[in-house]
């Protein structure tokens, strides 16, 4: 699995393309292809996965019981509009118009590393999200999510 770190500001051109930052390219292993999958995020953002990270997710989703209505609903939403992307010769990715519209992406964009994927946010929406952040909420969330584990024991 490919793991990412960092935040990067990029600008979309008139066609909805952006240059993949060098900082992200350096984190891609040499054997990784230049193929990605882009999908809707859980918030009003997009998620960009290297194809190598997307394939195991699909392998798990194919096992989901399709006879349950809520499972079908989740599968539809999770994969709705997902598309394969490739870097062009200039190192740019072209965002599909439907996904670009979903996330409200116009010009100024922030790429946010979230372990195995990169979230693509409208800069102002990301700033609003970040402004709502509080150290107390973060601390409480960390305790709930990590279950009180000692990080040095992991």
Secondary structure, 3 states (H helix, E strand, C coil): CCCECCEEEEECCCCCEEECCHHHHCCCCCCCCCEEEEEECCCCCEEEEEHHHHHHHHHHHCCCCCCCHHHHHHHHHHHCCCEEEECCCCCEEECCHHHHHHCCCCCEEEEEEEECEEEEEEHHHHHHHHHCCCHHHHHHHHHHHHCCCCHHHC
